[in-house]
Amino acid sequence: MIQDPANYQIILDTFCTALEDASPAIRAKAAEALGKIGDVAIAPILTKTLKDTAPEVRRSAIQALGQLKDEASIPHLLAAGKDSDNFVRQSVAEALGEIGSEVAIPALLKLVEDANNDVRQSAADALGKIGSEAAIPDLLKLLEDSDYDVRKNAADALGKIGSDAAIPALLKLLEDPDPEIRQASAIALGKLGNEALIPVLIRLLEDSNAHVRESAVDALGNVAQYRVA
């Protein structure tokens, strides 16, 4: 870590100059490096970079803002959520999840309806990190998404939020043909800690997939832990 303020300023000036480089790769690397500094005071520099013509530079700036966890940058990230580039929008969802503020929920609820699977997947994950029950209705809809990664992340997010309102939909996922989805559902149900789920989780020990059975055991352990507590 740099101790000398003069050296810090030299490095900061160097990165700012690099943000003007003709090469998008250099500009993207400079934005990435600024995020590693970890100083929220440099957030305004990164928000200006969100208007760069190269999508890889915009992605790096968004990821750096997520690292800084600066809530003041959320309005700029919300605007970037409308970017035409799929990877940029995905990075927005990830950054908003890292910041973890409920202010970001309206934008994330729009991103869960995105046409791109990866964007929806990242938006679901971000909503789980924020942990607000306001996201539950939209996450429940994602449990019926055509993409299994989206369904998996939605189930995981619902488990993190921890509301019994998700139980009926999660139980339905236990019938999904994809074992990873059944496993994600078992894990999410275990996080809820509801004793009424014990018979269901015990029956899941008869699943044909070993990973699902293992997750059912873990889930039962979580329920027991809630009970003891």
SERO-4910 file (N, C-alpha, C, O; in steps of 0.05 Angstrom, whole numbers):
BEGIN
 pado doro    nc1    nc2    nc3   cac1   cac2   cac3    cc1    cc2    cc3    oc1    oc2    oc3
  Met    A     17    -24      0      0      0      0     18     25      0     37     27     15
  Ile    A     11     44    -17     27     69    -19     22     87      5      0     93     12
  Gln    A     44     95     17     43    112     40     48    142     33     37    160     46
  Asp    A     64    146     13     71    174      6     50    186    -12     44    176    -34
  Pro    A     37    207     -3     15    220    -19     25    229    -47     10    229    -66
  Ala    A     50    237    -49     61    245    -74     61    222    -94     55    225   -118
  Asn    A     70    199    -85     70    175   -102     42    167   -110     37    159   -133
  Tyr    A     24    169    -91     -5    163    -97    -15    180   -119    -28    171   -137
  Gln    A     -9    206   -118    -19    225   -138     -6    219   -165    -19    222   -186
  Ile    A     19    212   -165     33    205   -190     19    181   -204     14    182   -228
  Ile    A     13    161   -188      0    137   -199    -28    144   -209    -37    135   -230
  Leu    A    -43    160   -193    -70    168   -200    -69    184   -226    -86    179   -244
  Asp    A    -51    202   -229    -49    218   -253    -42    200   -277    -51    205   -300
  Thr    A    -25    180   -272    -17    162   -294    -41    146   -304    -45    143   -328
  Phe    A    -58    137   -285    -81    122   -293   -101    140   -308   -113    131   -328
  Cys    A   -104    164   -299   -122    183   -312   -113    189   -341   -129    191   -359
  Thr    A    -87    191   -344    -76    195   -371    -81    170   -388    -87    172   -412
  Ala    A    -78    147   -376    -83    122   -391   -112    119   -399   -117    106   -419
  Leu    A   -130    132   -385   -158    131   -392   -164    146   -418   -185    143   -430
  Glu    A   -144    162   -427   -146    177   -452   -131    163   -475   -130    174   -497
  Asp    A   -119    140   -469   -103    126   -489   -120    118   -513   -144    114   -511
  Ala    A   -107    117   -537   -122    109   -561   -131     80   -561   -150     73   -575
  Ser    A   -117     64   -545   -124     35   -544   -145     30   -523   -142     36   -500
  Pro    A   -168     17   -532   -188     10   -512   -178     -9   -491   -187     -8   -468
  Ala    A   -159    -26   -498   -148    -45   -478   -134    -31   -456   -135    -39   -433
  Ile    A   -119    -10   -463   -105      6   -443   -125     21   -426   -121     22   -401
  Arg    A   -145     33   -438   -165     48   -422   -179     29   -403   -185     37   -380
  Ala    A   -186      5   -413   -200    -14   -395   -182    -22   -372   -192    -25   -350
  Lys    A   -156    -26   -377   -138    -35   -356   -134    -12   -336   -131    -17   -312
  Ala    A   -135     13   -345   -132     36   -327   -157     38   -309   -154     43   -285
  Ala    A   -181     33   -320   -205     33   -303   -204     11   -283   -212     15   -260
  Glu    A   -195    -12   -291   -193    -35   -273   -174    -29   -250   -179    -35   -227
  Ala    A   -151    -16   -257   -131     -9   -237   -142     12   -217   -135     11   -193
  Leu    A   -158     30   -226   -170     50   -209   -188     37   -188   -189     46   -165
  Gly    A   -202     16   -196   -219      2   -177   -203    -12   -156   -213    -14   -133
  Lys    A   -179    -21   -162   -162    -35   -143   -152    -16   -122   -145    -25   -100
  Ile    A   -150     10   -128   -140     29   -108   -159     30    -84   -149     32    -61
  Gly    A   -185     27    -89   -204     25    -67   -211     52    -54   -222     52    -32
  Asp    A   -206     74    -67   -212    100    -56   -238    111    -69   -238    116    -94
  Val    A   -259    114    -54   -284    124    -65   -282    152    -77   -299    160    -93
  Ala    A   -261    166    -70   -258    193    -80   -253    193   -110   -257    214   -123
  Ile    A   -244    170   -121   -239    169   -150   -264    160   -166   -262    157   -190
  Ala    A   -286    155   -152   -310    146   -166   -319    165   -188   -327    156   -210
  Pro    A   -318    191   -184   -325    209   -206   -309    205   -232   -319    209   -254
  Ile    A   -284    198   -229   -268    192   -252   -279    168   -268   -280    168   -292
  Leu    A   -287    148   -253   -297    124   -265   -325    128   -277   -331    117   -298
  Thr    A   -341    145   -265   -368    150   -276   -366    164   -303   -383    160   -320
  Lys    A   -346    181   -306   -342    194   -332   -335    173   -353   -342    176   -377
  Thr    A   -321    152   -345   -311    131   -363   -335    114   -373   -332     99   -392
  Leu    A   -357    115   -359   -381    100   -368   -391    109   -395   -407     95   -407
  Lys    A   -381    131   -405   -390    141   -431   -369    135   -453   -372    144   -476
  Asp    A   -349    119   -446   -329    111   -466   -342     97   -489   -362     83   -486
  Thr    A   -331    100   -513   -342     88   -537   -338     58   -538   -353     44   -552
  Ala    A   -319     48   -523   -313     19   -524   -327      4   -501   -323     12   -478
  Pro    A   -343    -16   -507   -358    -30   -486   -340    -43   -465   -347    -45   -442
  Glu    A   -316    -52   -474   -298    -65   -454   -288    -45   -433   -282    -52   -410
  Val    A   -286    -20   -441   -277      1   -423   -300      7   -404   -296     11   -380
  Arg    A   -324      9   -414   -347     14   -397   -351     -9   -377   -357     -4   -354
  Arg    A   -346    -33   -386   -349    -56   -367   -328    -54   -345   -335    -59   -321
  Ser    A   -304    -47   -351   -283    -45   -331   -289    -23   -311   -285    -26   -287
  Ala    A   -300     -1   -321   -307     21   -303   -330     13   -284   -330     20   -261
  Ile    A   -349     -1   -295   -372    -11   -279   -362    -30   -257   -370    -28   -234
  Gln    A   -345    -49   -265   -335    -68   -246   -318    -54   -224   -319    -62   -201
  Ala    A   -304    -33   -232   -288    -18   -212   -306     -3   -193   -300     -2   -169
  Leu    A   -328      8   -203   -347     21   -185   -360      2   -165   -365      8   -142
  Gly    A   -364    -23   -175   -374    -43   -157   -355    -50   -135   -362    -54   -112
  Gln    A   -329    -50   -142   -308    -55   -122   -308    -33   -100   -303    -38    -77
  Leu    A   -312     -9   -109   -311     14    -90   -335     15    -72   -334     27    -50
  Lys    A   -357      1    -80   -382      0    -63   -392     28    -56   -400     33    -33
  Asp    A   -391     46    -75   -399     74    -70   -428     78    -78   -434     78   -102
  Glu    A   -445     83    -59   -474     86    -65   -479    111    -82   -499    112    -97
  Ala    A   -462    130    -81   -465    155    -97   -464    149   -127   -473    165   -143
  Ser    A   -451    127   -134   -448    120   -163   -472    105   -173   -474     99   -197
  Ile    A   -491     98   -156   -514     81   -165   -530     95   -187   -537     81   -206
  Pro    A   -536    121   -186   -551    133   -209   -537    129   -236   -550    125   -256
  His    A   -511    131   -235   -496    127   -260   -497     98   -270   -499     93   -294
  Leu    A   -497     80   -251   -499     52   -258   -527     45   -268   -530     28   -286
  Leu    A   -547     58   -257   -574     53   -266   -577     62   -295   -591     48   -311
  Ala    A   -565     84   -302   -565     93   -330   -551     73   -348   -559     68   -371
  Ala    A   -528     62   -338   -513     43   -354   -528     17   -357   -521      1   -375
  Gly    A   -548     12   -341   -564    -12   -343   -581    -13   -369   -592    -33   -376
  Lys    A   -581     10   -383   -595     11   -409   -576      9   -433   -584     12   -456
  Asp    A   -551      2   -427   -531      0   -448   -539    -21   -468   -552    -41   -462
  Ser    A   -531    -17   -493   -537    -36   -514   -521    -61   -513   -528    -81   -526
  Asp    A   -499    -61   -498   -481    -84   -497   -490   -103   -474   -493    -94   -451
  Asn    A   -493   -128   -481   -502   -148   -461   -483   -150   -437   -492   -151   -414
  Phe    A   -457   -150   -443   -437   -154   -422   -436   -129   -403   -431   -131   -380
  Val    A   -442   -106   -415   -442    -81   -399   -466    -83   -379   -463    -76   -355
  Arg    A   -489    -91   -389   -513    -93   -372   -508   -114   -350   -517   -111   -327
  Gln    A   -495   -136   -358   -489   -157   -338   -471   -146   -316   -474   -152   -293
  Ser    A   -451   -130   -324   -432   -118   -305   -447    -99   -287   -440    -97   -263
  Val    A   -467    -85   -297   -482    -67   -280   -496    -82   -258   -496    -75   -235
  Ala    A   -509   -105   -266   -523   -121   -246   -504   -131   -225   -510   -130   -201
  Glu    A   -480   -140   -233   -460   -150   -214   -450   -128   -196   -447   -132   -172
  Ala    A   -446   -104   -207   -436    -82   -191   -457    -73   -170   -450    -67   -147
  Leu    A   -482    -72   -179   -503    -64   -160   -506    -84   -138   -512    -77   -115
  Gly    A   -502   -110   -144   -502   -130   -123   -479   -127   -103   -482   -131    -79
  Glu    A   -456   -119   -113   -433   -114    -96   -437    -90    -78   -430    -91    -54
  Ile    A   -450    -69    -88   -455    -46    -72   -476    -53    -50   -474    -44    -28
  Gly    A   -496    -69    -58   -515    -80    -39   -536    -61    -28   -546    -65     -6
  Ser    A   -542    -40    -42   -562    -21    -32   -590    -26    -44   -592    -33    -68
  Glu    A   -611    -23    -28   -638    -27    -37   -646     -6    -58   -666    -10    -72
  Val    A   -631     16    -60   -636     36    -80   -635     24   -108   -647     34   -127
  Ala    A   -619      3   -110   -614     -9   -137   -636    -28   -145   -636    -37   -168
  Ile    A   -654    -35   -127   -674    -56   -133   -691    -50   -158   -694    -68   -174
  Pro    A   -702    -25   -161   -718    -20   -185   -704    -26   -211   -715    -37   -230
  Ala    A   -678    -19   -212   -663    -24   -237   -658    -54   -240   -660    -64   -263
  Leu    A   -653    -68   -219   -648    -96   -221   -673   -111   -229   -672   -132   -243
  Leu    A   -696   -101   -220   -721   -114   -228   -727   -111   -257   -741   -127   -270
  Lys    A   -716    -90   -269   -718    -87   -298   -698   -106   -312   -704   -118   -333
  Leu    A   -675   -110   -300   -655   -127   -312   -662   -156   -311   -653   -172   -327
  Val    A   -679   -164   -291   -688   -192   -291   -707   -199   -314   -713   -222   -319
  Glu    A   -715   -178   -328   -732   -182   -352   -716   -179   -378   -727   -180   -399
  Asp    A   -690   -176   -375   -673   -172   -398   -674   -196   -417   -679   -219   -408
  Ala    A   -670   -191   -442   -672   -213   -462   -648   -231   -461   -649   -254   -470
  Asn    A   -626   -222   -448   -601   -238   -447   -601   -255   -421   -606   -245   -399
  Asn    A   -595   -280   -425   -595   -299   -402   -575   -291   -380   -582   -292   -357
  Asp    A   -551   -283   -389   -530   -277   -369   -538   -252   -353   -531   -250   -329
  Val    A   -551   -233   -365   -560   -209   -351   -580   -217   -330   -579   -208   -307
  Arg    A   -600   -233   -337   -620   -242   -318   -608   -257   -295   -615   -254   -272
  Gln    A   -589   -274   -302   -575   -291   -282   -560   -273   -262   -563   -277   -238
  Ser    A   -546   -253   -271   -531   -235   -254   -550   -218   -237   -544   -211   -214
  Ala    A   -572   -210   -249   -591   -193   -235   -604   -209   -212   -607   -198   -190
  Ala    A   -610   -234   -217   -621   -251   -196   -601   -254   -173   -608   -252   -149
  Asp    A   -576   -258   -180   -555   -261   -160   -552   -236   -143   -549   -237   -119
  Ala    A   -553   -213   -157   -551   -187   -143   -574   -183   -123   -570   -172   -101
  Leu    A   -598   -190   -132   -621   -187   -114   -618   -204    -89   -627   -196    -68
  Gly    A   -607   -227    -93   -602   -245    -70   -582   -232    -50   -585   -235    -26
  Lys    A   -561   -219    -61   -541   -206    -44   -553   -183    -28   -547   -179     -5
  Ile    A   -571   -168    -41   -584   -146    -28   -603   -156     -6   -605   -144     15
  Gly    A   -618   -177    -13   -634   -191      7   -660   -177     15   -670   -181     37
  Ser    A   -672   -162     -3   -697   -149      3   -721   -166     -6   -721   -177    -28
  Glu    A   -742   -167     11   -766   -182      4   -781   -170    -19   -798   -183    -31
  Ala    A   -775   -145    -26   -788   -132    -49   -782   -146    -75   -797   -143    -94
  Ala    A   -760   -161    -76   -753   -175   -100   -766   -202   -103   -764   -215   -125
  Ile    A   -779   -212    -83   -790   -239    -83   -809   -245   -107   -805   -265   -120
  Pro    A   -829   -228   -112   -847   -234   -135   -833   -238   -161   -840   -256   -176
  Asp    A   -813   -221   -167   -798   -224   -192   -780   -248   -192   -776   -261   -213
  Leu    A   -768   -254   -169   -751   -278   -168   -768   -304   -171   -759   -323   -182
  Leu    A   -792   -303   -161   -810   -326   -164   -816   -331   -193   -818   -354   -202
  Lys    A   -819   -309   -208   -824   -312   -237   -800   -324   -251   -803   -339   -270
  Leu    A   -776   -317   -241   -752   -327   -254   -748   -357   -249   -733   -370   -264
  Leu    A   -762   -368   -230   -760   -397   -225   -772   -413   -248   -768   -437   -251
  Glu    A   -787   -399   -266   -798   -412   -289   -784   -403   -315   -794   -407   -337
  Asp    A   -761   -390   -312   -746   -381   -335   -737   -404   -352   -733   -426   -343
  Ser    A   -733   -399   -378   -725   -419   -397   -696   -428   -393   -688   -449   -402
  Asp    A   -680   -411   -380   -652   -416   -376   -647   -428   -349   -655   -416   -329
  Tyr    A   -634   -451   -347   -631   -465   -322   -613   -449   -302   -617   -451   -278
  Asp    A   -593   -435   -313   -575   -419   -296   -591   -396   -282   -586   -390   -259
  Val    A   -610   -385   -297   -626   -364   -286   -644   -376   -263   -646   -364   -242
  Arg    A   -656   -399   -269   -673   -412   -248   -656   -419   -223   -665   -415   -201
  Lys    A   -632   -429   -228   -614   -436   -206   -607   -412   -189   -609   -413   -164
  Asn    A   -600   -390   -202   -593   -365   -187   -617   -354   -172   -615   -343   -150
  Ala    A   -641   -356   -185   -665   -346   -172   -671   -362   -147   -678   -350   -126
  Ala    A   -668   -388   -148   -673   -405   -125   -653   -398   -103   -660   -396    -79
  Asp    A   -628   -394   -110   -607   -387    -90   -613   -360    -78   -610   -357    -53
  Ala    A   -622   -341    -94   -629   -314    -84   -652   -315    -64   -652   -302    -43
  Leu    A   -672   -331    -70   -695   -334    -52   -686   -346    -26   -697   -339     -5
  Gly    A   -668   -365    -27   -658   -377     -2   -643   -357     15   -646   -357     39
  Lys    A   -628   -339      2   -614   -318     17   -633   -298     29   -628   -289     52
  Ile    A   -654   -292     15   -674   -273     26   -688   -285     50   -694   -271     69
  Gly    A   -694   -311     48   -705   -326     71   -734   -322     77   -742   -321    100
  Ser    A   -751   -319     57   -779   -316     61   -795   -342     55   -789   -354     34
  Asp    A   -813   -349     72   -830   -372     67   -848   -369     43   -859   -389     33
  Ala    A   -851   -345     33   -868   -341     10   -857   -356    -15   -871   -361    -34
  Ala    A   -831   -362    -14   -818   -376    -36   -822   -406    -36   -815   -420    -55
  Ile    A   -832   -417    -14   -833   -446    -10   -848   -460    -32   -837   -479    -44
  Pro    A   -873   -453    -39   -888   -468    -60   -872   -470    -86   -872   -491    -99
  Ala    A   -860   -447    -95   -846   -448   -120   -820   -464   -118   -813   -478   -137
  Leu    A   -807   -463    -95   -783   -479    -92   -789   -509    -91   -774   -525   -101
  Leu    A   -812   -516    -79   -820   -544    -79   -825   -554   -107   -819   -577   -113
  Lys    A   -836   -537   -123   -841   -545   -151   -815   -550   -166   -814   -568   -183
  Leu    A   -794   -535   -159   -768   -539   -172   -755   -566   -165   -738   -576   -179
  Leu    A   -764   -578   -143   -754   -604   -136   -761   -626   -156   -751   -648   -156
  Glu    A   -780   -619   -174   -788   -637   -195   -775   -631   -222   -780   -644   -242
  Asp    A   -757   -611   -221   -743   -603   -246   -725   -626   -256   -712   -640   -240
  Pro    A   -725   -631   -282   -708   -653   -292   -678   -649   -289   -662   -668   -290
  Asp    A   -670   -624   -286   -642   -617   -282   -634   -621   -253   -645   -607   -236
  Pro    A   -615   -639   -247   -607   -643   -219   -595   -618   -205   -598   -615   -181
  Glu    A   -582   -601   -221   -571   -577   -209   -593   -558   -199   -590   -544   -179
  Ile    A   -616   -558   -213   -638   -542   -204   -650   -554   -178   -657   -539   -160
  Arg    A   -653   -580   -178   -663   -593   -153   -645   -588   -130   -653   -584   -107
  Gln    A   -619   -589   -136   -599   -584   -115   -601   -556   -104   -601   -551    -80
  Ala    A   -603   -536   -123   -606   -508   -115   -631   -504    -98   -631   -488    -79
  Ser    A   -652   -517   -106   -677   -514    -91   -675   -526    -63   -684   -514    -44
  Ala    A   -662   -549    -60   -658   -561    -34   -641   -543    -16   -648   -539      7
  Ile    A   -620   -531    -27   -603   -513    -12   -619   -489     -3   -617   -480     20
  Ala    A   -635   -477    -21   -652   -454    -14   -672   -461      7   -676   -445     26
  Leu    A   -685   -484      5   -704   -492     25   -691   -495     53   -703   -489     73
  Gly    A   -667   -506     53   -653   -510     78   -647   -483     91   -647   -481    116
  Lys    A   -641   -463     75   -635   -436     87   -660   -424    100   -657   -406    117
  Leu    A   -683   -432     92   -708   -421    104   -712   -431    133   -724   -417    149
  Gly    A   -702   -455    139   -703   -465    166   -731   -471    176   -737   -470    200
  Asn    A   -749   -478    157   -777   -484    165   -780   -514    171   -774   -531    154
  Glu    A   -790   -520    195   -793   -548    203   -812   -563    186   -810   -588    184
  Ala    A   -831   -549    174   -851   -563    157   -839   -575    133   -851   -592    120
  Leu    A   -814   -567    127   -801   -578    103   -786   -604    108   -776   -616     89
  Ile    A   -784   -612    133   -769   -636    140   -778   -661    124   -761   -674    113
  Pro    A   -804   -667    122   -812   -691    107   -804   -689     77   -796   -709     66
  Val    A   -806   -665     66   -798   -662     38   -769   -667     34   -761   -681     15
  Leu    A   -753   -656     51   -724   -659     49   -715   -688     54   -696   -698     42
  Ile    A   -729   -702     71   -723   -731     76   -730   -747     51   -714   -765     44
  Arg    A   -752   -741     38   -759   -755     13   -738   -750     -9   -734   -766    -26
  Leu    A   -726   -726     -7   -706   -719    -27   -681   -736    -25   -664   -737    -43
  Leu    A   -678   -750     -3   -655   -768      1   -657   -792    -17   -638   -808    -20
  Glu    A   -680   -795    -30   -684   -817    -49   -680   -808    -78   -684   -823    -97
  Asp    A   -670   -783    -82   -665   -773   -108   -644   -790   -122   -626   -801   -110
  Ser    A   -646   -791   -149   -628   -808   -164   -600   -795   -166   -580   -809   -172
  Asn    A   -598   -770   -160   -572   -756   -162   -559   -753   -134   -572   -743   -116
  Ala    A   -534   -761   -133   -520   -760   -107   -516   -732    -96   -517   -727    -72
  His    A   -512   -713   -114   -508   -685   -106   -533   -674    -94   -533   -658    -75
  Val    A   -556   -681   -105   -582   -672    -94   -586   -684    -66   -594   -671    -48
  Arg    A   -579   -710    -64   -582   -723    -38   -564   -710    -17   -572   -706      6
  Glu    A   -540   -704    -25   -521   -691     -7   -532   -663      2   -530   -656     25
  Ser    A   -543   -648    -17   -554   -622    -10   -578   -625      8   -583   -608     25
  Ala    A   -593   -646      5   -616   -651     22   -607   -656     51   -619   -646     70
  Val    A   -585   -671     54   -574   -675     81   -565   -649     93   -570   -643    116
  Asp    A   -551   -632     77   -542   -606     87   -566   -589     95   -565   -575    115
  Ala    A   -587   -590     78   -611   -574     84   -624   -582    110   -633   -566    126
  Leu    A   -625   -608    114   -637   -618    139   -620   -609    163   -630   -603    184
  Gly    A   -594   -609    159   -576   -599    180   -581   -570    187   -580   -562    210
  Asn    A   -587   -554    166   -593   -526    170   -619   -522    185   -621   -506    203
  Val    A   -639   -538    178   -665   -537    191   -661   -545    221   -672   -531    238
  Ala    A   -646   -566    226   -642   -574    254   -627   -553    270   -632   -549    293
  Gln    A   -609   -539    256   -594   -517    269   -613   -495    278   -610   -484    300
  Tyr    A   -631   -488    260   -651   -467    267   -667   -476    291   -673   -460    309
  Arg    A   -674   -502    292   -691   -512    313   -677   -511    340   -689   -503    360
  Val    A   -652   -519    340   -636   -519    364   -632   -490    374   -633   -485    398
  Ala    A   -628   -472    355   -623   -444    363   -648   -432    375   -649   -409    382
***
